[in-house]
Amino acid sequence: MTQINSVFLLMAAVIAAGFLLKRAGLVGDQDYRILFKLIVGIVIPCLILSNFKNVTLTPAYLSLFVVACLYGLALSGLSYLLLRGKTREQKGMAVLNFAGINVGFIGIPLAEALFGQQAMPAIVAIHGGNAVTLYAFCILHAQLYTDGGADFGSALRRLVKSPPLIALAAALLMAATGLRLPAFCYTFTDTVSKINTPLSMLAVGMTVDFFIEAGERRLIGQMISLRYLVAAVAAALLWRFAPYRPAELYPLMLFVLLPGSINCIAYCSEYGFHPKAAALFNNLTNLVSFAALWLVFGLLLPPL
């Protein structure tokens, strides 16, 4: 577990750095939005293209892709159990943060640290399925709770221009046809994708704020309880019934135990869905996920 401890300690240190920068007044309260725009606009597309460059679309790969996508949709649907009596903004915050899972920023480096390169094809497939939920479904779902009412035409136009979805479509097309970008392009995407995790954790640190309203604190507590109850049931069912090899099963179990995606903080900020509450939810799920992953992969399961 030395590797996973090192990964989490490094992430915690970068989050703390972002928090201290904000407290010292070196960055403004809204400066994190710029980092999120950079992450979504260029870093995530580069990460997708780099991770998918050696993908082979086998039946196992496609099934992991679909399972990851469906799991995110199921989580988002379950969030409706918590929405009765909540405000429009609270509902938007809940459904967005339940749909997204932090595979790109945390899941990929953790999978590599825990399982090595043998598990990377599986985690890349899971990343792709989660990207569909996170970058497509979240945008459509957010329209239900916007101040001006649902505008799905605007949402669809945004999806067509979404850099992560364009990169994902291009990567899957190249995987299906055998086409590849020039070597220089992959050198570029590999270089840019290396700043993914530290830049994301820095942005998370800049959003940390524990002073939110009591009603939002209650909702976050309910969200965390439901999310990890579902994660525990999903992990148990996968271990008992999933027809995958360990190199595929372990990354899938890692996936269901991961925290919420930090991109959901950016979405909540854009739509006015209590971004401070979304940031607190994200930071708390980081802590819960670390404990869960340490327990499951450090104590309960045999090494891969």
N, C-alpha and C positions, 0 to 999 in steps of 0.2 A: 504493500500500500504506500510505499515511500513516494512513488511517482504521482499517484493521485493526490496525496497530501501536498506535494510540491506544486502541482497545478493549481489547487485551490488556494494555497497560501499566496501564490503569485497573483492570482485573480483578485483576492482580497486586498492585497497591497495596492494594486492599480485602482481599485474602487476607492480605497481610502485616499489615494492621491487626488482623485477627482473631487472627492468630498472636501478635502483640505484646500484645494484650489478655489472652490466656491466660497468656503468659509473665510478665506483670506482676502476675498474680494478681487482675486486675479482674473476670475471669469464671472460673467453675469448670470442671473438666474435662468435666462433663456438661451444661453450660448450652447447648451447641449443639443439644441435643435440642429445647429450647423453640423455637429458631428454625426447625428443620425442621418442627415441628408447625404453626407459623404458616404456613410456606411451603406445605405440603401442604394444610392446612385451609382457607386463604382466598386466598393469593396465586396459587397455580396455578389454582384454579377461575376467579378473576377474569381471569387471563391467557388462559385458554381461551375464555371468553365474549367477551373483547375481540377476540381474534384471529379468531374465527369469525363475528363479527357481519355481515360482508359476503361470506361464502362462498357460492359457487354450485357445486352438486354436479354438475360436468361429468364426463364419462368420464375426462379427463386428471387431474382432481382426485382422483377415486376411485381411479385406478390408483396415483397417488403415495401415497395413504393406505395402500393394501394393500401396496405395495412396502416402505414404511417398517416396517410391522408385521411382515412376513415376514422382513425383514433382522434385526430384533431377535430373532425366534424362532430364526433360523438361527445367529446368534452364540451364543445361550444353549445351543443344542444342541452346537455345536462345543466349548464349554467342557468337555464330558465327556471330551475327549481329554486333559485335564490332571488329571483327578480320581483316577486310579488311585493307591492308597496314601495318599491324603490323609484327614485327619480330617473328621468330620461338619461342624464349623464352617468348615473351609477349603473344603469342597465348596459349602456354602451361600453363602459369600462370593464364590466364583468364578462360580457360575451367576447370582447376582443382578447382579453388576457387569458381566457380559457382555451381559445383556439390555437394560440401560438405556443410552440415549445422550442427551447433554446438549443437547437442542434448545431447550427453553424458556429456560434460563438463559444459554446461550452462543450457540446456533445462530441464534436469531432476531435478536439485535443484530448478530451478525457478517454474516448474510445481508443485512440492511438496509444495513450499512456497505459491504459489497463490491458488492452488485448493485442496490441501490436498491429503490424500491417495486414495480417490475415483477416482482420475484421473490418478493414476499411471499405471494401466493396459493399458490405452490408450497410454500414453507417452512411455511405454516400447515397444509397438507394433510399434509406429512411429520410435523409436530408431532402431529397427531391420530393418525396410525398408530403413532407411537412411544409416545404416551400409552397406547394399548391394551396394548402390550407391557409398558411400565414399571409401570403402575398396576394391571393385571389379572394378566398372566402372572407377573410377579415375585412377587406375593402367593401365587398358587397353587404356584409352583415352590418357594418358600421352605418350604412345608409338608413337603416331602420330607426336610428336614434338621433340623427342629425337635427339641428335646430330648425332647418327649413323643411324637414320631412324627407321621405325617401326619394332619391333621384338616381335611379339605376342607370339611366342613360349616361350621366356624368361618371358614375362608377365604372361602367364598361369602357368608356373612353380612357379613363385612367388606367385600367388594366391593360389595355392595348399598348400603352406607353410605359408600362412598368419595367424598369431595367432588370430586376430579378427574374420576372416572368419571361422576358425576351431572352435572357441568358439561359434560362432553364429550357425553353422551347428549342433554342439553337443547340444546346448540349445534347438533348434527347434526339434531335434530328441527326446530328453528327454520329451519335452512338448507333442509331438505326441504319445509317447509310455507310458508315465507315469513313466518312470525311473527317478531316482534321484541319485545324488552323495552322498557319506557319509556326515554326518553332519559336520565333521571336515573340509571337503573341502569347504563347504559354509561359515564356520567361517573364513577360510583363504581368500576366495574371497571377503567377506564382509569387512574384515579389509583392504585389499589392495585397494579396490575400493574407500575407504574413502579419499585417497590421490589424487584422480583423478583431481578434480577441482583445488585445490591449486597448485599441481605440474604443471598442464597445464597453469594456469595463470602466474606462475613464469616463465615458458618457453616463454610465449608470451611477458612478460616484457623484457626478454633478447634479443628479436628480434626487439624491437621498434627502428625505425630509420626513421626520417622524411626527411632526405636528400637524395632524389632519383631524377632521371632525369625527366625533364619536360614532356617528352612523356609518361613516366610511370604514372605520376600524372594525366595526362589527361585520360589515360585508366582506372585508378582506379575510377576517377570521373564518367566516363561513366558506369563502372560496378556497382557502388553503385546506380546510378540513375535507371538503368534498373532493378537491383535486387529488389529494394523496390517498383518500379512501379508494377512489377509482383506480389510481395508479397501483395500489397494493393488490387489488382484485385482478387487474390486468396482468401484473407480473406473475401472480400465482397461476392464472389460467395459461399464460404463455409457457411457464415452466412445466406445467402438467400436460398440456395438449398440443402445443405448437409443433408442427412437423418440420422443424428446421435443424440444421447442424449447429453445434455450439458456436461456430464462428458467425452464424447468422442470428441465433437465438440470444446470445449475450448482448450484442448491440441493440436488439429490439427491446430487451428488458431495460437496458440503460436508457433508451429513448423514453419509455413511459415514466421513468423516475426523474427525468430532467426538469429543471425549473422553467418558468414562463419565459417567453421570448422578450428581449428588451426592445424589439421593434414595436411591440404593442404600446410601449411608453410613448414612442413617437406618434403612433396613430392616435392615442388618447390626447396627446398635446394638440395635434392638428384639428381634431374634431371637438375639443373642449370637454373630453370625458375624464375629468379629474386626473390629470397626469401625475400629480404627486401621490395619489392613492395607488395608481398603477405602478409607480416606481417603488413604493413601499412593498406592494405585493411581490414585485420581482425580486427585491432584495431578500425578503423573508423566504421565498421559495428557493432562492439560492442556498440559504442556510439549511432548510429542510431537506433539499435534494442531496446536499453534501452528506448529511447524517444518514440518509436512506441508502445512498450509494456505498458509503463506507461500510454500513451494516451488511448489505446484500452481497457486494463483491469482495469485501474484506473478511467476512466472517461466515456467511451462510453458504455461498456457492463455492464449489471447487474451482481452482484456477483454470483458465481457458487453455 
